[in-house]
Amino acid sequence: TMCAVEAQLPVMGQSGRHSYLAYCLQDCMLINTYLMKAVTINEQKGTAALGAGLNLGQAYTYLDKAGFTIPGGTCPTVGLAGLTLGGGKGILIRMEGMLVDKLIGVDAVLSNGTLVRATSQNHSDLLWLAKGGGGNTFPGVATAFHFKLVKRPDIITEWHAKWPIICKSSQKALGVAAVEVWQNLYLNHPDRRVYVRFEIHPYQENDQEPHVYMVFQFIGMTKDEAEPYTLPALRELGPTMNNEGLGNWGTHPYLVFLQRIGGIGMQSLNRTCKTWEEGLTESEAEAQMTMVQPAMCTWNEQKTNPTCAGVAKEDRTVPIPTFCAWDSGFGTNSLYRALVMTPMSRAAIQELMKFVVKAPLFD
């Protein structure tokens, strides 16, 4: 950072590649903290210091072994630093708040080269800024984050349900009704162990017509405990498109749930990554979850050559280096967008759906 000061350049931090890549709007010194992956857990106090170079897959795996977790997202390759400084949300948000709510300290190198630890007692203004200022407004480079940990759930039960946007037999606008069900019955459900994500799929996908998709995640519940919570959706929307009207159920230990929802063991990528169908073991899944370097060769080759060094271009399994989680290639395209909004009236939902279903026309 002192070099940047002498050159009169602003300093920006980088901990991975899971962002929109707009690190510097002008000339700057970009400092990559990717190799700062130290983990220190105080089990008695329920706290941890996590290096700024960790991604979520690595942090979750190391914390899980001690029976803890943090309330972050579900994509393993998202960088811990960027997610924290941006607020951070995930399936535990209704029970534990945002990731930044558990932040109790930040180690940082300021632009003048000073190393500080910001807490509620020391440099509290810097901690305040870290808990809402956003990544590139932070006046220096964070090197570690200190969290108050939460006890990790034993299990997660999921129910995946799809309904057509328009019911062909009745011409009922099930897409509009589904948004209402989600926002009115589940978004602020009184049982905070219930978390429901809502998606609109306006395209024909393989053999599936345009549809809405709700993913119910029941934290710490078995299927028998969770099933009654799905009845209001079935009552209002009718049988699902998937699994003969019943939806798809699954229950997994918390870390396995995070692995599967993050894409671990779920995609081959031309044999770059071993899948559950190919006999992926628990230790191999953890290795995929904690990958330090992306790969471009087969998972069998990676056993003796983890970095795929020397693999000829024609023998590469993927065109760009990739991790084994969803959407983990080192590209720059952002294919997904999310909306943040207040609850909508029925008329507003109808207008939204009219607009969204036109998406294929703009291709």
Disulfide bonds with the S-S distance in Angstrom:
Cys24-Cys28 1.67
Cys273-Cys324 2.11
Cys297-Cys308 2.08
